[in-house]
C-alpha cells in the first residue's frame, strides 16, 4: 500500500464522512466507570502454612545469622 493523498482540512473530512453516513465526532477516549461493587473479606483458614527448609512455619524465612 502507498499513501496517495492526505486530507488535512477538518470541514472537508466532515463533509466526506457525512456523505458516507459515518460519524463525524471522535469517540470518547474513556469507558464509563463501572458501578461500585460490594467488597467482602472471607479469611481462608484451610490453607496450610508455608514451611521453610528448616521446618519452620511462617510467611518469611528466618535469615541465617552466619550469612549476614
HUBELSUL-V498795 format. One record per residue. N is the residue number from 1. RES is the residue in one letter. OMEGA is omega in whole degrees, -180 to 180 (* if undefined). D_CENTER is the distance of its C-alpha to the mean C-alpha in Angstrom with 2 decimals. Layout:
n	res	omega	d_center
N	RES	OMEGA	D_CENTER
N	RES	OMEGA	D_CENTER
This chain:
n	res	omega	d_center
1	X	-180	33.53
2	X	178	34.86
3	X	-180	34.19
4	X	179	37.45
5	X	176	36.66
6	X	178	34.22
7	X	-176	34.35
8	X	-178	33.74
9	X	-178	35.45
10	X	180	33.19
11	X	179	36.14
12	X	178	36.94
13	X	178	33.39
14	X	-180	33.36
15	X	179	36.75
16	X	180	35.72
17	X	177	32.59
18	X	179	34.76
19	X	180	37.36
20	X	-179	34.84
21	X	177	33.58
22	X	-180	30.03
23	X	-180	27.98
24	X	179	28.91
25	X	178	26.21
26	X	178	22.80
27	X	178	19.95
28	X	-176	17.87
29	X	-180	14.80
30	X	173	12.84
31	X	177	12.42
32	X	-178	14.65
33	X	177	13.58
34	X	176	13.50
35	X	-179	16.88
36	X	179	17.34
37	X	175	17.47
38	X	-180	20.28
39	X	176	19.46
40	X	179	22.10
41	X	176	23.07
42	X	-178	25.03
43	X	179	26.32
44	X	-178	26.72
45	X	-176	30.27
46	X	179	30.96
47	X	178	28.99
48	X	178	31.39
49	X	179	31.33
50	X	-179	30.44
51	X	177	33.60
52	X	-179	34.28
53	X	-179	36.89
54	X	179	39.58
55	X	180	39.00
56	X	177	37.61
57	X	179	35.01
58	X	-177	32.17
59	X	-176	28.60
60	X	177	29.59
61	X	179	32.42
62	X	-179	35.51
63	X	178	36.18
64	X	-177	39.48
65	X	-179	41.76
66	X	-179	43.58
67	X	-179	40.51
68	X	*	39.72
